[in-house]
């Protein structure tokens, strides 16, 4: 791995709207894979999104599944989990 999304942002600095669109699209695609497998990450934040730079493009991967949970049909997430600074109010 080349680093986290936070490292990439520090390295690259400001993004164009087009770059941001591609990054977000790719990260959402990663998360959709988890949802198809009925996995709830519960701690998604910039340091848990890793990247590899290949041919001037970035490949994103989601990491740190310590708080992840398999969700079933009757699963209800009533207890807040994750890093406090990134939890929705």
C-alpha positions as CSV (number, residue, x, y, z in Angstrom):
1,X,0.0,0.0,0.0
2,X,1.2,3.5,-0.8
3,X,-0.8,5.0,2.2
4,X,-4.1,6.2,3.4
5,X,-6.5,8.7,1.8
6,X,-5.4,11.2,4.4
7,X,-1.7,10.7,3.2
8,X,-2.8,11.1,-0.4
9,X,-4.7,14.3,0.3
10,X,-1.6,15.7,2.1
11,X,0.6,14.7,-0.8
12,X,-1.6,15.9,-3.6
13,X,-3.1,19.0,-2.0
14,X,-6.1,20.5,-3.6
15,X,-8.2,18.4,-6.0
16,X,-10.0,19.4,-9.1
17,X,-13.7,18.7,-9.1
18,X,-13.1,15.9,-11.7
19,X,-10.5,14.2,-9.5
20,X,-12.7,14.4,-6.4
21,X,-15.6,12.9,-8.4
22,X,-13.4,9.9,-9.5
23,X,-12.1,9.4,-6.0
24,X,-15.5,9.4,-4.4
25,X,-17.0,7.2,-7.1
26,X,-14.2,4.6,-6.6
27,X,-14.6,4.7,-2.8
28,X,-18.4,4.3,-3.1
29,X,-17.8,1.3,-5.4
30,X,-15.5,-0.2,-2.7
31,X,-18.3,0.2,-0.1
32,X,-20.9,-1.2,-2.4
33,X,-18.9,-4.5,-2.4
34,X,-19.2,-4.6,1.4
35,X,-22.9,-4.0,1.2
36,X,-23.4,-6.7,-1.3
37,X,-21.7,-9.1,1.1
38,X,-23.9,-7.7,4.0
39,X,-20.9,-6.2,5.9
40,X,-21.3,-2.9,7.8
41,X,-17.8,-1.3,8.3
42,X,-18.8,1.0,11.2
43,X,-15.5,3.0,11.2
44,X,-15.1,4.4,7.8
45,X,-12.7,7.4,7.8
46,X,-9.8,8.7,5.7
47,X,-7.1,6.6,7.5
48,X,-9.1,3.4,6.8
49,X,-9.2,4.1,3.1
50,X,-5.9,2.9,1.5
51,X,-4.6,3.6,-1.9
52,X,-2.1,2.2,-4.4
53,X,-0.8,4.5,-7.2
54,X,-0.6,2.7,-10.5
55,X,0.0,4.4,-13.9
56,X,-0.9,7.8,-12.5
57,X,-4.2,6.4,-11.2
58,X,-5.3,5.5,-7.7
59,X,-6.8,2.2,-6.6
60,X,-8.6,2.5,-3.3
61,X,-9.2,-0.2,-0.7
62,X,-11.1,-0.2,2.6
63,X,-9.2,-1.5,5.6
64,X,-9.5,-2.0,9.4
65,X,-12.5,-4.2,9.9
66,X,-12.1,-4.3,13.7
67,X,-15.6,-2.9,14.3
68,X,-17.2,-4.4,11.2
69,X,-20.4,-6.5,11.5
70,X,-22.2,-8.9,9.3
71,X,-25.7,-7.6,8.9
72,X,-28.7,-9.9,8.5
73,X,-32.3,-9.2,7.6
74,X,-33.2,-8.6,11.2
75,X,-30.0,-6.8,12.3
76,X,-30.5,-3.4,13.8
77,X,-27.5,-1.2,14.7
78,X,-28.6,0.6,17.8
79,X,-25.2,1.1,19.5
80,X,-22.9,3.7,18.0
81,X,-19.5,2.5,17.0
82,X,-16.5,4.1,15.3
83,X,-14.2,7.0,15.9
84,X,-15.9,9.8,17.7
85,X,-14.7,12.6,15.3
86,X,-16.3,10.7,12.4
87,X,-19.6,9.5,13.9
88,X,-22.7,11.2,12.7
89,X,-24.6,13.1,15.4
